[in-house]
Amino acid sequence: MVRATEYRITMPVSLEEYRIGQTYMRSRMQMENTRGSEGVEVRASHPFADDRMGHGHFAHVVYHFHSKAPAWLRALAPHGALCLEEQNWNAYPHSKTGMLIAHPSTCHSLNSSLALTQSPLPLSLLPFPCPCQCPYFTKFTITIESMHVADRGDSENALGLDEAQLKQRKVERLDIASHDRDMWSRLIAKSGIDPSKVTLTKTNRGPLTPGWQSTCEPVMTAYKMVTVDAPYWGFGKRLELLVLAGERALFLEAHRKCFGWMDEWCELTMEDVRRIEKENIEAMRKNLALNNKVAPDEFNEDELRPEVDGSLDDADSSGTELADSPKGKGKAAEGKEIAV
């Protein structure tokens, strides 16, 4: 059964501030989640052009997360089989992401021809076909479509869904100042950032008190439609609910960090953030190559070249804290959690 939930995350920032903040947050979280033989591997990152989305940035990312998966899921797949392949088309304020579980032999090869492709698969193929898909999960797919709007989360169809999609979706508004106590929140929310108590000195924002979503200025909302399909008898429903719960907790934690780290990124430009991003990508590749005992490829400069319309700046997935540097100079640091 296909399950679809539209999460609405309101933030006390402008659209342009959010673009910079979420790019910084994503890169830093990826670094936090990369240590040992597991973590985040960015295999490609370059501009794209699409008839529907226009110009933006494409990223091909692999999440190595076997030890982070629940025990019951690890029991269903051999060691090394739990690698999540992600392809993301980001034409901010609009983005689309396709994810699937990949074959272990491809996940542990930093020299894959697929890894260095300069041509992203067309958006019409989402969920994308992949020759390296894990044979244990060939039918399992996750797609995330995001739209960022300068409103308070009251747009009824920000993503332009058709009638069938509107009927299928479930809508849930997330409050970054809330105090969730579900299992996934306890597992993922380890930063200790509480927007209801944080005061940001450089921007004079916070703490976020009850009712802040109706009164704050500036304001914007990230609309994120997560669609999961795991048509497996016996555990498919459990897997779908697991993914939705994990994404919900990840969205909350990522946006709490985006807010809590604002004093670190509020004076950065997109050029600054892209430089940090590039340094982090190289550091993560070297870390994974060292711990998996393979030689890292030199990242082609063209794959990381700057562009006008986007970068690795959508918080659909996760990452790691940059040492204690106030502006995140790209130093590798140890991390904690990986999103499913």
C-alpha positions as CSV (number, residue, x, y, z in Angstrom):
1,M,0.0,0.0,0.0
2,V,1.4,3.4,-1.0
3,R,1.5,5.9,1.9
4,A,1.8,9.6,1.4
5,T,2.2,12.3,4.0
6,E,2.6,16.0,3.4
7,Y,4.6,17.6,6.2
8,R,4.5,21.3,6.7
9,I,7.4,22.9,8.6
10,T,7.0,26.6,9.3
11,M,10.3,28.5,10.0
12,P,10.9,32.1,11.4
13,V,13.1,33.0,8.4
14,S,12.8,34.4,4.9
15,L,12.9,32.2,1.8
16,E,16.4,33.4,0.9
17,E,17.6,32.9,4.5
18,Y,16.2,29.4,4.5
19,R,18.0,28.6,1.3
20,I,21.4,29.4,2.9
21,G,20.5,28.0,6.3
22,Q,19.3,24.6,5.1
23,T,22.3,24.2,2.8
24,Y,24.6,24.9,5.7
25,M,22.6,22.6,8.0
26,R,22.5,19.7,5.5
27,S,26.2,19.8,4.9
28,R,27.0,20.0,8.6
29,M,24.6,17.1,9.4
30,Q,26.2,15.0,6.7
31,M,29.6,15.5,8.2
32,E,28.2,14.6,11.7
33,N,26.9,11.3,10.3
34,T,30.1,10.3,8.6
35,R,32.5,8.3,10.6
36,G,34.2,4.9,10.4
37,S,32.9,2.8,7.5
38,E,29.4,4.4,7.5
39,G,28.1,7.8,6.6
40,V,27.3,10.0,3.6
41,E,29.0,9.7,0.3
42,V,28.2,12.4,-2.3
43,R,29.0,10.8,-5.7
44,A,27.9,13.6,-8.0
45,S,26.9,17.2,-7.6
46,H,26.3,19.5,-10.6
47,P,23.8,21.8,-12.4
48,F,20.8,20.4,-14.4
49,A,18.1,21.8,-16.7
50,D,14.6,20.3,-16.9
51,D,11.6,21.4,-19.0
52,R,9.3,21.3,-15.9
53,M,11.6,22.4,-13.1
54,G,13.9,24.7,-15.0
55,H,17.5,25.1,-13.9
56,G,18.8,23.8,-10.6
57,H,21.3,21.4,-9.0
58,F,21.5,17.7,-9.2
59,A,23.0,15.5,-6.4
60,H,23.6,11.7,-6.3
61,V,24.2,10.7,-2.7
62,V,24.7,7.3,-0.9
63,Y,23.9,6.8,2.7
64,H,25.8,3.8,4.3
65,F,23.7,3.1,7.4
66,H,23.6,-0.7,8.2
67,S,24.2,-0.3,12.0
68,K,21.6,2.5,12.2
69,A,18.8,0.4,10.9
70,P,16.4,-1.4,13.3
71,A,17.4,-5.0,14.2
72,W,14.3,-6.5,12.5
73,L,15.3,-4.8,9.2
74,R,18.9,-5.8,9.5
75,A,17.7,-9.4,9.9
76,L,16.0,-9.3,6.5
77,A,19.1,-8.2,4.6
78,P,22.8,-9.3,4.7
79,H,25.5,-7.0,6.1
80,G,26.3,-4.2,3.7
81,A,22.9,-4.4,1.8
82,L,21.4,-1.4,3.6
83,C,22.7,1.4,1.6
84,L,20.3,4.1,0.5
85,E,20.8,5.7,-2.9
86,E,19.4,9.2,-3.4
87,Q,19.0,11.3,-6.5
88,N,17.9,14.9,-5.8
89,W,16.8,17.6,-8.3
90,N,16.9,20.9,-6.5
91,A,15.5,24.0,-8.4
92,Y,14.8,26.0,-5.2
93,P,12.2,26.7,-4.1
94,H,11.1,23.4,-5.7
95,S,12.8,20.0,-5.4
96,K,12.3,16.3,-6.0
97,T,14.1,13.4,-4.5
98,G,14.0,9.7,-5.3
99,M,15.5,7.0,-3.0
100,L,15.9,3.3,-3.1
101,I,18.0,0.6,-1.3
102,A,21.1,-0.2,-3.4
103,H,23.2,-3.3,-4.0
104,P,26.0,-3.6,-1.4
105,S,28.7,-4.2,-4.1
106,T,27.9,-0.8,-5.6
107,C,27.6,1.0,-2.3
108,H,31.1,0.0,-1.3
109,S,32.7,1.0,-4.6
110,L,33.8,4.6,-4.7
111,N,34.8,4.1,-8.4
112,S,31.4,3.2,-9.8
113,S,30.7,4.6,-13.3
114,L,27.2,5.4,-12.0
115,A,28.7,7.4,-9.2
116,L,30.4,9.8,-11.6
117,T,27.7,10.3,-14.1
118,Q,27.3,13.9,-15.4
119,S,23.7,13.2,-16.6
120,P,21.0,12.9,-14.0
121,L,18.2,10.6,-14.8
122,P,15.1,12.3,-16.1
123,L,12.5,13.4,-13.5
124,S,9.8,11.4,-15.3
125,L,11.6,8.3,-14.1
126,L,11.0,9.0,-10.4
127,P,11.2,6.6,-8.5
128,F,14.4,6.2,-10.6
129,P,15.5,2.8,-12.1
130,C,18.9,1.8,-10.9
131,P,21.1,-1.1,-12.1
132,C,22.6,-1.3,-8.6
133,Q,19.3,-1.7,-6.8
134,C,19.5,-4.3,-3.9
135,P,17.9,-7.6,-5.0
136,Y,16.3,-7.8,-1.5
137,F,14.3,-4.6,-1.9
138,T,13.6,-4.2,-5.7
139,K,10.1,-2.9,-5.1
140,F,10.8,-0.5,-2.2
141,T,10.8,3.2,-3.2
142,I,10.7,6.6,-1.4
143,T,10.0,9.9,-3.1
144,I,10.0,13.3,-1.5
145,E,8.8,16.5,-3.3
146,S,9.3,19.8,-1.6
147,M,8.0,23.3,-2.2
148,H,9.1,26.3,-0.1
149,V,6.6,29.2,0.2
150,A,6.6,32.5,2.0
151,D,3.5,31.7,4.1
152,R,2.4,30.2,7.5
153,G,1.7,26.7,6.2
154,D,-1.9,27.5,5.1
155,S,-1.5,26.8,1.4
156,E,-3.9,23.9,0.6
157,N,-2.0,22.7,-2.5
158,A,1.4,24.2,-2.5
159,L,2.8,21.2,-4.4
160,G,0.2,21.3,-7.2
161,L,-1.1,17.7,-6.5
162,D,-3.8,16.2,-8.7
163,E,-7.2,15.1,-7.3
164,A,-6.1,11.5,-6.7
165,Q,-3.0,12.6,-4.8
166,L,-4.9,15.1,-2.7
167,K,-7.3,12.3,-1.8
168,Q,-4.5,10.0,-0.8
169,R,-2.3,12.4,1.2
170,K,-2.3,12.9,4.9
171,V,-1.3,16.4,6.1
172,E,0.7,17.0,9.3
173,R,2.0,20.3,10.5
174,L,5.3,20.1,12.4
175,D,6.3,22.6,15.1
176,I,10.0,22.9,15.7
177,A,9.4,24.3,19.2
178,S,7.4,21.2,20.2
179,H,8.7,18.5,22.5
180,D,8.1,15.2,20.9
181,R,8.6,12.1,22.9
182,D,8.1,9.3,20.3
183,M,10.8,6.7,19.7
184,W,12.2,8.2,16.6
185,S,12.4,11.7,18.2
186,R,14.4,10.2,21.1
187,L,16.7,8.4,18.7
188,I,17.3,11.2,16.2
189,A,16.9,14.4,18.3
190,K,20.2,14.2,20.0
191,S,21.4,17.8,19.5
192,G,19.6,19.2,22.5
193,I,18.5,22.3,20.6
194,D,15.2,23.6,22.0
195,P,13.9,26.5,19.9
196,S,11.4,27.3,22.7
197,K,14.5,28.2,24.8
198,V,17.0,29.4,22.3
199,T,17.8,33.1,21.9
200,L,19.8,34.0,18.8
201,T,22.0,37.0,19.5
202,K,23.0,38.0,15.9
203,T,19.5,38.0,14.5
204,N,17.5,38.7,17.7
205,R,15.2,35.8,17.2
206,G,13.8,33.3,19.6
207,P,12.8,31.9,21.9
208,L,9.8,30.5,20.0
209,T,6.9,30.7,22.4
210,P,3.4,29.1,21.9
211,G,1.6,30.6,18.9
212,W,4.9,31.8,17.3
213,Q,3.9,30.4,13.8
214,S,1.0,32.9,13.6
215,T,3.0,36.0,14.6
216,C,6.6,35.7,13.6
217,E,8.2,37.8,10.9
218,P,9.8,36.9,8.6
219,V,8.2,33.5,8.0
220,M,8.1,30.7,5.4
221,T,7.0,27.1,5.2
222,A,8.6,24.0,3.8
223,Y,6.0,21.7,2.3
224,K,7.4,18.1,2.0
225,M,5.3,15.3,0.4
226,V,6.8,11.9,1.4
227,T,5.5,8.9,-0.6
228,V,6.6,5.4,0.4
229,D,5.8,2.1,-1.3
230,A,7.0,-1.2,0.2
231,P,4.7,-3.9,-1.3
232,Y,6.0,-6.8,0.8
233,W,3.8,-9.3,2.6
234,G,4.4,-9.5,6.3
235,F,6.6,-6.4,6.8
236,G,5.7,-3.9,4.1
237,K,3.3,-1.8,6.2
238,R,5.8,-1.8,9.1
239,L,8.6,-0.6,6.7
240,E,6.4,2.2,5.3
241,L,5.4,3.4,8.7
242,L,9.0,3.2,9.8
243,V,10.2,5.4,7.0
244,L,7.4,8.0,7.5
245,A,8.1,8.2,11.3
246,G,11.8,8.5,10.6
247,E,11.4,11.2,8.1
248,R,9.1,13.1,10.4
249,A,11.6,13.0,13.2
250,L,14.4,13.9,10.8
251,F,12.6,16.9,9.4
252,L,11.9,18.2,13.0
253,E,15.5,17.7,14.1
254,A,17.0,19.2,10.9
255,H,14.9,22.3,11.1
256,R,15.6,22.7,14.8
257,K,19.3,22.7,13.9
258,C,18.8,25.1,11.1
259,F,17.2,27.5,13.5
260,G,19.6,26.8,16.4
261,W,22.7,27.3,14.2
262,M,21.4,30.6,12.7
263,D,24.1,32.7,14.4
264,E,26.7,30.5,12.6
265,W,25.2,30.8,9.0
266,C,23.3,34.1,9.0
267,E,26.4,36.1,7.8
268,L,27.4,33.5,5.2
269,T,26.8,33.9,1.5
270,M,25.8,31.1,-0.9
271,E,29.4,31.2,-2.2
272,D,30.6,30.6,1.4
273,V,28.2,27.7,1.9
274,R,29.2,26.1,-1.4
275,R,32.9,26.3,-0.5
276,I,32.1,24.6,2.9
277,E,30.0,22.0,1.0
278,K,32.8,21.2,-1.4
279,E,35.3,20.8,1.5
280,N,32.9,18.5,3.4
281,I,32.3,16.3,0.3
282,E,36.0,15.8,-0.1
283,A,36.5,15.1,3.6
284,M,33.6,12.5,3.7
285,R,34.9,10.7,0.6
286,K,38.4,10.4,2.1
287,N,37.0,9.2,5.4
288,L,34.8,6.5,3.7
289,A,37.7,5.5,1.3
290,L,40.1,5.1,4.2
291,N,37.7,3.0,6.4
292,N,36.5,0.9,3.4
293,K,40.1,0.4,2.3
294,V,39.6,1.7,-1.3
295,A,41.3,4.6,-3.0
296,P,39.1,7.7,-3.3
297,D,38.6,9.2,-6.7
298,E,39.5,12.8,-7.1
299,F,36.2,14.6,-7.4
300,N,36.0,16.2,-10.9
301,E,35.9,20.0,-10.6
302,D,33.0,20.0,-13.1
303,E,30.9,18.0,-10.7
304,L,31.2,20.6,-8.0
305,R,31.2,23.7,-10.1
306,P,29.2,26.6,-8.8
307,E,25.8,27.4,-10.3
308,V,23.2,30.1,-10.1
309,D,20.1,28.3,-9.3
310,G,20.8,25.8,-6.6
311,S,23.2,23.6,-4.6
312,L,22.9,20.6,-2.2
313,D,20.4,22.6,-0.3
314,D,17.3,20.5,0.4
315,A,16.9,19.0,3.8
316,D,15.2,15.8,2.6
317,S,18.0,13.7,4.1
318,S,20.5,13.9,6.8
319,G,24.2,14.6,7.8
320,T,27.1,15.9,10.9
321,E,28.3,18.7,13.1
322,L,31.4,20.6,11.9
323,A,33.9,20.5,14.8
324,D,33.1,23.6,16.9
325,S,33.9,26.1,14.2
326,P,31.5,29.0,14.2
327,K,31.4,29.1,10.4
328,G,32.0,25.5,9.7
329,K,35.4,25.4,7.9
330,G,34.8,21.8,6.6
331,K,36.6,19.9,9.3
332,A,35.4,16.3,9.7
333,A,33.7,15.5,13.0
334,E,32.2,12.4,14.5
335,G,28.5,11.9,14.1
336,K,25.4,10.2,15.4
337,E,22.4,9.3,13.3
338,I,21.5,8.5,9.7
339,A,18.0,8.8,8.3
340,V,16.3,5.9,6.7
